[in-house]
Amino acid sequence: MIVDIKNEIWLAKLIYKSEICTLFVGITDTVIRRNRMRQIIRDQNLRDVIVKKDVTYAQAFERLYGCKL
């Protein structure tokens, strides 16, 4: 799986503002970060929160990782 790290960092920075970002802790790969991102969004009930314009966290996740939240 190839993910644009700049977009992954962008989404992580938005979550960091909520003081819940543990995305890049330790040695990670895309699959680990995807699973952490999914868990953070679900745990914090961010699924339907607007990230930018008309894009929700769930939609941003799906665009970034190419799979459903």
mmCIF file of the N, C-alpha and C atoms, coordinates in Angstrom:
data_MODEL
# 
_entry.id   MODEL 
# 
loop_
_atom_site.group_PDB 
_atom_site.id 
_atom_site.type_symbol 
_atom_site.label_atom_id 
_atom_site.label_alt_id 
_atom_site.label_comp_id 
_atom_site.label_asym_id 
_atom_site.label_entity_id 
_atom_site.label_seq_id 
_atom_site.pdbx_PDB_ins_code 
_atom_site.Cartn_x 
_atom_site.Cartn_y 
_atom_site.Cartn_z 
_atom_site.occupancy 
_atom_site.B_iso_or_equiv 
_atom_site.pdbx_formal_charge 
_atom_site.auth_seq_id 
_atom_site.auth_comp_id 
_atom_site.auth_asym_id 
_atom_site.auth_atom_id 
_atom_site.pdbx_PDB_model_num 
ATOM 1   N N  . MET A 1 1  ? 0.847   -1.172 0.000  1.00 0.00 ? 1  MET A N  1 
ATOM 2   C CA . MET A 1 1  ? 0.000   0.000  0.000  1.00 0.00 ? 1  MET A CA 1 
ATOM 3   C C  . MET A 1 1  ? 0.893   1.235  0.000  1.00 0.00 ? 1  MET A C  1 
ATOM 4   N N  . ILE A 1 2  ? 0.635   2.143  -0.917 1.00 0.00 ? 2  ILE A N  1 
ATOM 5   C CA . ILE A 1 2  ? 1.391   3.383  -0.998 1.00 0.00 ? 2  ILE A CA 1 
ATOM 6   C C  . ILE A 1 2  ? 0.470   4.531  -0.592 1.00 0.00 ? 2  ILE A C  1 
ATOM 7   N N  . VAL A 1 3  ? 0.897   5.285  0.415  1.00 0.00 ? 3  VAL A N  1 
ATOM 8   C CA . VAL A 1 3  ? 0.129   6.411  0.921  1.00 0.00 ? 3  VAL A CA 1 
ATOM 9   C C  . VAL A 1 3  ? 1.030   7.640  0.890  1.00 0.00 ? 3  VAL A C  1 
ATOM 10  N N  . ASP A 1 4  ? 0.489   8.754  0.469  1.00 0.00 ? 4  ASP A N  1 
ATOM 11  C CA . ASP A 1 4  ? 1.246   10.000 0.457  1.00 0.00 ? 4  ASP A CA 1 
ATOM 12  C C  . ASP A 1 4  ? 1.445   10.464 1.898  1.00 0.00 ? 4  ASP A C  1 
ATOM 13  N N  . ILE A 1 5  ? 2.675   10.422 2.363  1.00 0.00 ? 5  ILE A N  1 
ATOM 14  C CA . ILE A 1 5  ? 2.980   10.743 3.758  1.00 0.00 ? 5  ILE A CA 1 
ATOM 15  C C  . ILE A 1 5  ? 2.588   12.179 4.109  1.00 0.00 ? 5  ILE A C  1 
ATOM 16  N N  . LYS A 1 6  ? 2.659   13.091 3.142  1.00 0.00 ? 6  LYS A N  1 
ATOM 17  C CA . LYS A 1 6  ? 2.269   14.479 3.415  1.00 0.00 ? 6  LYS A CA 1 
ATOM 18  C C  . LYS A 1 6  ? 0.793   14.554 3.792  1.00 0.00 ? 6  LYS A C  1 
ATOM 19  N N  . ASN A 1 7  ? -0.041  13.792 3.102  1.00 0.00 ? 7  ASN A N  1 
ATOM 20  C CA . ASN A 1 7  ? -1.466  13.784 3.424  1.00 0.00 ? 7  ASN A CA 1 
ATOM 21  C C  . ASN A 1 7  ? -1.718  13.093 4.757  1.00 0.00 ? 7  ASN A C  1 
ATOM 22  N N  . GLU A 1 8  ? -0.952  12.067 5.044  1.00 0.00 ? 8  GLU A N  1 
ATOM 23  C CA . GLU A 1 8  ? -1.094  11.366 6.312  1.00 0.00 ? 8  GLU A CA 1 
ATOM 24  C C  . GLU A 1 8  ? -0.719  12.303 7.473  1.00 0.00 ? 8  GLU A C  1 
ATOM 25  N N  . ILE A 1 9  ? 0.346   13.050 7.307  1.00 0.00 ? 9  ILE A N  1 
ATOM 26  C CA . ILE A 1 9  ? 0.762   14.009 8.329  1.00 0.00 ? 9  ILE A CA 1 
ATOM 27  C C  . ILE A 1 9  ? -0.270  15.117 8.484  1.00 0.00 ? 9  ILE A C  1 
ATOM 28  N N  . TRP A 1 10 ? -0.846  15.576 7.368  1.00 0.00 ? 10 TRP A N  1 
ATOM 29  C CA . TRP A 1 10 ? -1.887  16.613 7.416  1.00 0.00 ? 10 TRP A CA 1 
ATOM 30  C C  . TRP A 1 10 ? -3.053  16.159 8.280  1.00 0.00 ? 10 TRP A C  1 
ATOM 31  N N  . LEU A 1 11 ? -3.530  14.932 8.037  1.00 0.00 ? 11 LEU A N  1 
ATOM 32  C CA . LEU A 1 11 ? -4.667  14.425 8.808  1.00 0.00 ? 11 LEU A CA 1 
ATOM 33  C C  . LEU A 1 11 ? -4.269  14.224 10.276 1.00 0.00 ? 11 LEU A C  1 
ATOM 34  N N  . ALA A 1 12 ? -3.057  13.746 10.511 1.00 0.00 ? 12 ALA A N  1 
ATOM 35  C CA . ALA A 1 12 ? -2.582  13.545 11.884 1.00 0.00 ? 12 ALA A CA 1 
ATOM 36  C C  . ALA A 1 12 ? -2.496  14.865 12.637 1.00 0.00 ? 12 ALA A C  1 
ATOM 37  N N  . LYS A 1 13 ? -2.066  15.927 11.958 1.00 0.00 ? 13 LYS A N  1 
ATOM 38  C CA . LYS A 1 13 ? -1.985  17.237 12.610 1.00 0.00 ? 13 LYS A CA 1 
ATOM 39  C C  . LYS A 1 13 ? -3.364  17.718 13.044 1.00 0.00 ? 13 LYS A C  1 
ATOM 40  N N  . LEU A 1 14 ? -4.372  17.444 12.259 1.00 0.00 ? 14 LEU A N  1 
ATOM 41  C CA . LEU A 1 14 ? -5.727  17.838 12.634 1.00 0.00 ? 14 LEU A CA 1 
ATOM 42  C C  . LEU A 1 14 ? -6.169  17.088 13.884 1.00 0.00 ? 14 LEU A C  1 
ATOM 43  N N  . ILE A 1 15 ? -5.829  15.834 13.941 1.00 0.00 ? 15 ILE A N  1 
ATOM 44  C CA . ILE A 1 15 ? -6.192  15.030 15.108 1.00 0.00 ? 15 ILE A CA 1 
ATOM 45  C C  . ILE A 1 15 ? -5.356  15.456 16.311 1.00 0.00 ? 15 ILE A C  1 
ATOM 46  N N  . TYR A 1 16 ? -4.096  15.815 16.090 1.00 0.00 ? 16 TYR A N  1 
ATOM 47  C CA . TYR A 1 16 ? -3.231  16.244 17.186 1.00 0.00 ? 16 TYR A CA 1 
ATOM 48  C C  . TYR A 1 16 ? -3.828  17.435 17.924 1.00 0.00 ? 16 TYR A C  1 
ATOM 49  N N  . LYS A 1 17 ? -4.516  18.303 17.189 1.00 0.00 ? 17 LYS A N  1 
ATOM 50  C CA . LYS A 1 17 ? -5.157  19.452 17.830 1.00 0.00 ? 17 LYS A CA 1 
ATOM 51  C C  . LYS A 1 17 ? -6.139  19.001 18.894 1.00 0.00 ? 17 LYS A C  1 
ATOM 52  N N  . SER A 1 18 ? -6.660  17.809 18.754 1.00 0.00 ? 18 SER A N  1 
ATOM 53  C CA . SER A 1 18 ? -7.575  17.254 19.748 1.00 0.00 ? 18 SER A CA 1 
ATOM 54  C C  . SER A 1 18 ? -6.808  16.519 20.846 1.00 0.00 ? 18 SER A C  1 
ATOM 55  N N  . GLU A 1 19 ? -5.487  16.594 20.815 1.00 0.00 ? 19 GLU A N  1 
ATOM 56  C CA . GLU A 1 19 ? -4.606  15.975 21.806 1.00 0.00 ? 19 GLU A CA 1 
ATOM 57  C C  . GLU A 1 19 ? -4.786  14.471 21.915 1.00 0.00 ? 19 GLU A C  1 
ATOM 58  N N  . ILE A 1 20 ? -4.954  13.798 20.784 1.00 0.00 ? 20 ILE A N  1 
ATOM 59  C CA . ILE A 1 20 ? -5.122  12.352 20.812 1.00 0.00 ? 20 ILE A CA 1 
ATOM 60  C C  . ILE A 1 20 ? -4.213  11.630 19.828 1.00 0.00 ? 20 ILE A C  1 
ATOM 61  N N  . CYS A 1 21 ? -3.255  12.342 19.250 1.00 0.00 ? 21 CYS A N  1 
ATOM 62  C CA . CYS A 1 21 ? -2.450  11.738 18.193 1.00 0.00 ? 21 CYS A CA 1 
ATOM 63  C C  . CYS A 1 21 ? -1.324  10.876 18.749 1.00 0.00 ? 21 CYS A C  1 
ATOM 64  N N  . THR A 1 22 ? -1.395  9.601  18.471 1.00 0.00 ? 22 THR A N  1 
ATOM 65  C CA . THR A 1 22 ? -0.322  8.663  18.793 1.00 0.00 ? 22 THR A CA 1 
ATOM 66  C C  . THR A 1 22 ? 0.090   7.946  17.514 1.00 0.00 ? 22 THR A C  1 
ATOM 67  N N  . LEU A 1 23 ? -0.214  8.553  16.422 1.00 0.00 ? 23 LEU A N  1 
ATOM 68  C CA . LEU A 1 23 ? -0.064  7.920  15.113 1.00 0.00 ? 23 LEU A CA 1 
ATOM 69  C C  . LEU A 1 23 ? 1.365   7.511  14.793 1.00 0.00 ? 23 LEU A C  1 
ATOM 70  N N  . PHE A 1 24 ? 2.336   8.365  15.056 1.00 0.00 ? 24 PHE A N  1 
ATOM 71  C CA . PHE A 1 24 ? 3.701   8.110  14.631 1.00 0.00 ? 24 PHE A CA 1 
ATOM 72  C C  . PHE A 1 24 ? 4.625   7.652  15.760 1.00 0.00 ? 24 PHE A C  1 
ATOM 73  N N  . VAL A 1 25 ? 4.073   7.209  16.875 1.00 0.00 ? 25 VAL A N  1 
ATOM 74  C CA . VAL A 1 25 ? 4.880   6.768  18.007 1.00 0.00 ? 25 VAL A CA 1 
ATOM 75  C C  . VAL A 1 25 ? 5.533   5.426  17.680 1.00 0.00 ? 25 VAL A C  1 
ATOM 76  N N  . GLY A 1 26 ? 6.821   5.338  17.924 1.00 0.00 ? 26 GLY A N  1 
ATOM 77  C CA . GLY A 1 26 ? 7.545   4.089  17.691 1.00 0.00 ? 26 GLY A CA 1 
ATOM 78  C C  . GLY A 1 26 ? 7.800   3.823  16.220 1.00 0.00 ? 26 GLY A C  1 
ATOM 79  N N  . ILE A 1 27 ? 8.185   2.604  15.933 1.00 0.00 ? 27 ILE A N  1 
ATOM 80  C CA . ILE A 1 27 ? 8.437   2.187  14.553 1.00 0.00 ? 27 ILE A CA 1 
ATOM 81  C C  . ILE A 1 27 ? 7.101   1.788  13.941 1.00 0.00 ? 27 ILE A C  1 
ATOM 82  N N  . THR A 1 28 ? 6.763   2.441  12.829 1.00 0.00 ? 28 THR A N  1 
ATOM 83  C CA . THR A 1 28 ? 5.466   2.173  12.206 1.00 0.00 ? 28 THR A CA 1 
ATOM 84  C C  . THR A 1 28 ? 5.616   1.950  10.708 1.00 0.00 ? 28 THR A C  1 
ATOM 85  N N  . ASP A 1 29 ? 4.561   1.442  10.131 1.00 0.00 ? 29 ASP A N  1 
ATOM 86  C CA . ASP A 1 29 ? 4.436   1.386  8.684  1.00 0.00 ? 29 ASP A CA 1 
ATOM 87  C C  . ASP A 1 29 ? 3.028   1.866  8.356  1.00 0.00 ? 29 ASP A C  1 
ATOM 88  N N  . THR A 1 30 ? 2.686   1.889  7.095  1.00 0.00 ? 30 THR A N  1 
ATOM 89  C CA . THR A 1 30 ? 1.391   2.421  6.676  1.00 0.00 ? 30 THR A CA 1 
ATOM 90  C C  . THR A 1 30 ? 0.230   1.653  7.303  1.00 0.00 ? 30 THR A C  1 
ATOM 91  N N  . VAL A 1 31 ? 0.331   0.360  7.386  1.00 0.00 ? 31 VAL A N  1 
ATOM 92  C CA . VAL A 1 31 ? -0.764  -0.450 7.939  1.00 0.00 ? 31 VAL A CA 1 
ATOM 93  C C  . VAL A 1 31 ? -0.976  -0.131 9.418  1.00 0.00 ? 31 VAL A C  1 
ATOM 94  N N  . ILE A 1 32 ? 0.103   -0.016 10.175 1.00 0.00 ? 32 ILE A N  1 
ATOM 95  C CA . ILE A 1 32 ? -0.012  0.319  11.600 1.00 0.00 ? 32 ILE A CA 1 
ATOM 96  C C  . ILE A 1 32 ? -0.628  1.701  11.762 1.00 0.00 ? 32 ILE A C  1 
ATOM 97  N N  . ARG A 1 33 ? -0.141  2.676  10.984 1.00 0.00 ? 33 ARG A N  1 
ATOM 98  C CA . ARG A 1 33 ? -0.684  4.039  11.092 1.00 0.00 ? 33 ARG A CA 1 
ATOM 99  C C  . ARG A 1 33 ? -2.140  4.085  10.658 1.00 0.00 ? 33 ARG A C  1 
ATOM 100 N N  . ARG A 1 34 ? -2.498  3.344  9.619  1.00 0.00 ? 34 ARG A N  1 
ATOM 101 C CA . ARG A 1 34 ? -3.892  3.293  9.173  1.00 0.00 ? 34 ARG A CA 1 
ATOM 102 C C  . ARG A 1 34 ? -4.779  2.754  10.288 1.00 0.00 ? 34 ARG A C  1 
ATOM 103 N N  . ASN A 1 35 ? -4.356  1.689  10.923 1.00 0.00 ? 35 ASN A N  1 
ATOM 104 C CA . ASN A 1 35 ? -5.149  1.096  11.995 1.00 0.00 ? 35 ASN A CA 1 
ATOM 105 C C  . ASN A 1 35 ? -5.259  2.029  13.201 1.00 0.00 ? 35 ASN A C  1 
ATOM 106 N N  . ARG A 1 36 ? -4.164  2.718  13.511 1.00 0.00 ? 36 ARG A N  1 
ATOM 107 C CA . ARG A 1 36 ? -4.201  3.688  14.616 1.00 0.00 ? 36 ARG A CA 1 
ATOM 108 C C  . ARG A 1 36 ? -5.130  4.851  14.282 1.00 0.00 ? 36 ARG A C  1 
ATOM 109 N N  . MET A 1 37 ? -5.018  5.347  13.054 1.00 0.00 ? 37 MET A N  1 
ATOM 110 C CA . MET A 1 37 ? -5.866  6.464  12.617 1.00 0.00 ? 37 MET A CA 1 
ATOM 111 C C  . MET A 1 37 ? -7.333  6.055  12.699 1.00 0.00 ? 37 MET A C  1 
ATOM 112 N N  . ARG A 1 38 ? -7.657  4.866  12.216 1.00 0.00 ? 38 ARG A N  1 
ATOM 113 C CA . ARG A 1 38 ? -9.030  4.360  12.256 1.00 0.00 ? 38 ARG A CA 1 
ATOM 114 C C  . ARG A 1 38 ? -9.531  4.318  13.698 1.00 0.00 ? 38 ARG A C  1 
ATOM 115 N N  . GLN A 1 39 ? -8.699  3.789  14.579 1.00 0.00 ? 39 GLN A N  1 
ATOM 116 C CA . GLN A 1 39 ? -9.096  3.655  15.985 1.00 0.00 ? 39 GLN A CA 1 
ATOM 117 C C  . GLN A 1 39 ? -9.294  5.016  16.651 1.00 0.00 ? 39 GLN A C  1 
ATOM 118 N N  . ILE A 1 40 ? -8.404  5.961  16.369 1.00 0.00 ? 40 ILE A N  1 
ATOM 119 C CA . ILE A 1 40 ? -8.516  7.304  16.944 1.00 0.00 ? 40 ILE A CA 1 
ATOM 120 C C  . ILE A 1 40 ? -9.812  7.972  16.493 1.00 0.00 ? 40 ILE A C  1 
ATOM 121 N N  . ILE A 1 41 ? -10.086 7.907  15.201 1.00 0.00 ? 41 ILE A N  1 
ATOM 122 C CA . ILE A 1 41 ? -11.303 8.538  14.664 1.00 0.00 ? 41 ILE A CA 1 
ATOM 123 C C  . ILE A 1 41 ? -12.544 7.906  15.267 1.00 0.00 ? 41 ILE A C  1 
ATOM 124 N N  . ARG A 1 42 ? -12.549 6.593  15.383 1.00 0.00 ? 42 ARG A N  1 
ATOM 125 C CA . ARG A 1 42 ? -13.703 5.904  15.976 1.00 0.00 ? 42 ARG A CA 1 
ATOM 126 C C  . ARG A 1 42 ? -13.843 6.206  17.466 1.00 0.00 ? 42 ARG A C  1 
ATOM 127 N N  . ASP A 1 43 ? -12.744 6.110  18.198 1.00 0.00 ? 43 ASP A N  1 
ATOM 128 C CA . ASP A 1 43 ? -12.790 6.313  19.653 1.00 0.00 ? 43 ASP A CA 1 
ATOM 129 C C  . ASP A 1 43 ? -13.237 7.716  20.028 1.00 0.00 ? 43 ASP A C  1 
ATOM 130 N N  . GLN A 1 44 ? -12.850 8.693  19.240 1.00 0.00 ? 44 GLN A N  1 
ATOM 131 C CA . GLN A 1 44 ? -13.171 10.085 19.542 1.00 0.00 ? 44 GLN A CA 1 
ATOM 132 C C  . GLN A 1 44 ? -14.444 10.570 18.835 1.00 0.00 ? 44 GLN A C  1 
ATOM 133 N N  . ASN A 1 45 ? -15.146 9.650  18.181 1.00 0.00 ? 45 ASN A N  1 
ATOM 134 C CA . ASN A 1 45 ? -16.386 9.974  17.470 1.00 0.00 ? 45 ASN A CA 1 
ATOM 135 C C  . ASN A 1 45 ? -16.204 11.140 16.490 1.00 0.00 ? 45 ASN A C  1 
ATOM 136 N N  . LEU A 1 46 ? -15.125 11.078 15.720 1.00 0.00 ? 46 LEU A N  1 
ATOM 137 C CA . LEU A 1 46 ? -14.822 12.133 14.757 1.00 0.00 ? 46 LEU A CA 1 
ATOM 138 C C  . LEU A 1 46 ? -15.341 11.834 13.353 1.00 0.00 ? 46 LEU A C  1 
ATOM 139 N N  . ARG A 1 47 ? -15.923 10.668 13.167 1.00 0.00 ? 47 ARG A N  1 
ATOM 140 C CA . ARG A 1 47 ? -16.361 10.197 11.853 1.00 0.00 ? 47 ARG A CA 1 
ATOM 141 C C  . ARG A 1 47 ? -17.084 11.260 11.027 1.00 0.00 ? 47 ARG A C  1 
ATOM 142 N N  . ASP A 1 48 ? -18.038 11.958 11.605 1.00 0.00 ? 48 ASP A N  1 
ATOM 143 C CA . ASP A 1 48 ? -18.864 12.914 10.864 1.00 0.00 ? 48 ASP A CA 1 
ATOM 144 C C  . ASP A 1 48 ? -18.458 14.369 11.078 1.00 0.00 ? 48 ASP A C  1 
ATOM 145 N N  . VAL A 1 49 ? -17.345 14.594 11.769 1.00 0.00 ? 49 VAL A N  1 
ATOM 146 C CA . VAL A 1 49 ? -16.859 15.951 12.000 1.00 0.00 ? 49 VAL A CA 1 
ATOM 147 C C  . VAL A 1 49 ? -16.207 16.464 10.716 1.00 0.00 ? 49 VAL A C  1 
ATOM 148 N N  . ILE A 1 50 ? -16.517 17.699 10.362 1.00 0.00 ? 50 ILE A N  1 
ATOM 149 C CA . ILE A 1 50 ? -15.964 18.299 9.147  1.00 0.00 ? 50 ILE A CA 1 
ATOM 150 C C  . ILE A 1 50 ? -14.500 18.664 9.373  1.00 0.00 ? 50 ILE A C  1 
ATOM 151 N N  . VAL A 1 51 ? -13.659 18.204 8.470  1.00 0.00 ? 51 VAL A N  1 
ATOM 152 C CA . VAL A 1 51 ? -12.228 18.473 8.533  1.00 0.00 ? 51 VAL A CA 1 
ATOM 153 C C  . VAL A 1 51 ? -11.894 19.721 7.722  1.00 0.00 ? 51 VAL A C  1 
ATOM 154 N N  . LYS A 1 52 ? -12.385 19.756 6.501  1.00 0.00 ? 52 LYS A N  1 
ATOM 155 C CA . LYS A 1 52 ? -12.081 20.852 5.582  1.00 0.00 ? 52 LYS A CA 1 
ATOM 156 C C  . LYS A 1 52 ? -13.217 20.947 4.578  1.00 0.00 ? 52 LYS A C  1 
ATOM 157 N N  . LYS A 1 53 ? -13.779 22.128 4.466  1.00 0.00 ? 53 LYS A N  1 
ATOM 158 C CA . LYS A 1 53 ? -14.917 22.375 3.581  1.00 0.00 ? 53 LYS A CA 1 
ATOM 159 C C  . LYS A 1 53 ? -16.000 21.350 3.852  1.00 0.00 ? 53 LYS A C  1 
ATOM 160 N N  . ASP A 1 54 ? -16.335 20.503 2.894  1.00 0.00 ? 54 ASP A N  1 
ATOM 161 C CA . ASP A 1 54 ? -17.409 19.517 3.077  1.00 0.00 ? 54 ASP A CA 1 
ATOM 162 C C  . ASP A 1 54 ? -16.873 18.100 3.247  1.00 0.00 ? 54 ASP A C  1 
ATOM 163 N N  . VAL A 1 55 ? -15.658 17.958 3.757  1.00 0.00 ? 55 VAL A N  1 
ATOM 164 C CA . VAL A 1 55 ? -15.030 16.654 3.917  1.00 0.00 ? 55 VAL A CA 1 
ATOM 165 C C  . VAL A 1 55 ? -15.000 16.278 5.395  1.00 0.00 ? 55 VAL A C  1 
ATOM 166 N N  . THR A 1 56 ? -15.505 15.103 5.713  1.00 0.00 ? 56 THR A N  1 
ATOM 167 C CA . THR A 1 56 ? -15.487 14.612 7.096  1.00 0.00 ? 56 THR A CA 1 
ATOM 168 C C  . THR A 1 56 ? -14.201 13.817 7.340  1.00 0.00 ? 56 THR A C  1 
ATOM 169 N N  . TYR A 1 57 ? -13.941 13.514 8.612  1.00 0.00 ? 57 TYR A N  1 
ATOM 170 C CA . TYR A 1 57 ? -12.791 12.675 8.937  1.00 0.00 ? 57 TYR A CA 1 
ATOM 171 C C  . TYR A 1 57 ? -12.911 11.319 8.240  1.00 0.00 ? 57 TYR A C  1 
ATOM 172 N N  . ALA A 1 58 ? -14.101 10.749 8.203  1.00 0.00 ? 58 ALA A N  1 
ATOM 173 C CA . ALA A 1 58 ? -14.299 9.457  7.563  1.00 0.00 ? 58 ALA A CA 1 
ATOM 174 C C  . ALA A 1 58 ? -13.954 9.529  6.074  1.00 0.00 ? 58 ALA A C  1 
ATOM 175 N N  . GLN A 1 59 ? -14.391 10.580 5.401  1.00 0.00 ? 59 GLN A N  1 
ATOM 176 C CA . GLN A 1 59 ? -14.095 10.734 3.980  1.00 0.00 ? 59 GLN A CA 1 
ATOM 177 C C  . GLN A 1 59 ? -12.603 10.969 3.748  1.00 0.00 ? 59 GLN A C  1 
ATOM 178 N N  . ALA A 1 60 ? -11.983 11.767 4.593  1.00 0.00 ? 60 ALA A N  1 
ATOM 179 C CA . ALA A 1 60 ? -10.547 12.019 4.469  1.00 0.00 ? 60 ALA A CA 1 
ATOM 180 C C  . ALA A 1 60 ? -9.765  10.718 4.661  1.00 0.00 ? 60 ALA A C  1 
ATOM 181 N N  . PHE A 1 61 ? -10.181 9.917  5.637  1.00 0.00 ? 61 PHE A N  1 
ATOM 182 C CA . PHE A 1 61 ? -9.545  8.625  5.887  1.00 0.00 ? 61 PHE A CA 1 
ATOM 183 C C  . PHE A 1 61 ? -9.663  7.736  4.652  1.00 0.00 ? 61 PHE A C  1 
ATOM 184 N N  . GLU A 1 62 ? -10.857 7.656  4.098  1.00 0.00 ? 62 GLU A N  1 
ATOM 185 C CA . GLU A 1 62 ? -11.102 6.799  2.936  1.00 0.00 ? 62 GLU A CA 1 
ATOM 186 C C  . GLU A 1 62 ? -10.303 7.257  1.719  1.00 0.00 ? 62 GLU A C  1 
ATOM 187 N N  . ARG A 1 63 ? -10.184 8.561  1.528  1.00 0.00 ? 63 ARG A N  1 
ATOM 188 C CA . ARG A 1 63 ? -9.391  9.091  0.408  1.00 0.00 ? 63 ARG A CA 1 
ATOM 189 C C  . ARG A 1 63 ? -7.908  8.797  0.606  1.00 0.00 ? 63 ARG A C  1 
ATOM 190 N N  . LEU A 1 64 ? -7.445  8.922  1.832  1.00 0.00 ? 64 LEU A N  1 
ATOM 191 C CA . LEU A 1 64 ? -6.037  8.728  2.131  1.00 0.00 ? 64 LEU A CA 1 
ATOM 192 C C  . LEU A 1 64 ? -5.619  7.266  2.009  1.00 0.00 ? 64 LEU A C  1 
ATOM 193 N N  . TYR A 1 65 ? -6.385  6.386  2.641  1.00 0.00 ? 65 TYR A N  1 
ATOM 194 C CA . TYR A 1 65 ? -5.985  4.980  2.727  1.00 0.00 ? 65 TYR A CA 1 
ATOM 195 C C  . TYR A 1 65 ? -6.673  4.064  1.705  1.00 0.00 ? 65 TYR A C  1 
ATOM 196 N N  . GLY A 1 66 ? -7.685  4.572  1.005  1.00 0.00 ? 66 GLY A N  1 
ATOM 197 C CA . GLY A 1 66 ? -8.339  3.768  -0.023 1.00 0.00 ? 66 GLY A CA 1 
ATOM 198 C C  . GLY A 1 66 ? -9.215  2.650  0.509  1.00 0.00 ? 66 GLY A C  1 
ATOM 199 N N  . CYS A 1 67 ? -9.659  2.776  1.762  1.00 0.00 ? 67 CYS A N  1 
ATOM 200 C CA . CYS A 1 67 ? -10.552 1.773  2.341  1.00 0.00 ? 67 CYS A CA 1 
ATOM 201 C C  . CYS A 1 67 ? -11.502 2.453  3.312  1.00 0.00 ? 67 CYS A C  1 
ATOM 202 N N  . LYS A 1 68 ? -12.581 1.785  3.625  1.00 0.00 ? 68 LYS A N  1 
ATOM 203 C CA . LYS A 1 68 ? -13.596 2.325  4.525  1.00 0.00 ? 68 LYS A CA 1 
ATOM 204 C C  . LYS A 1 68 ? -13.066 2.456  5.945  1.00 0.00 ? 68 LYS A C  1 
ATOM 205 N N  . LEU A 1 69 ? -13.613 3.433  6.644  1.00 0.00 ? 69 LEU A N  1 
ATOM 206 C CA . LEU A 1 69 ? -13.247 3.656  8.032  1.00 0.00 ? 69 LEU A CA 1 
ATOM 207 C C  . LEU A 1 69 ? -13.750 2.497  8.856  1.00 0.00 ? 69 LEU A C  1 
# 
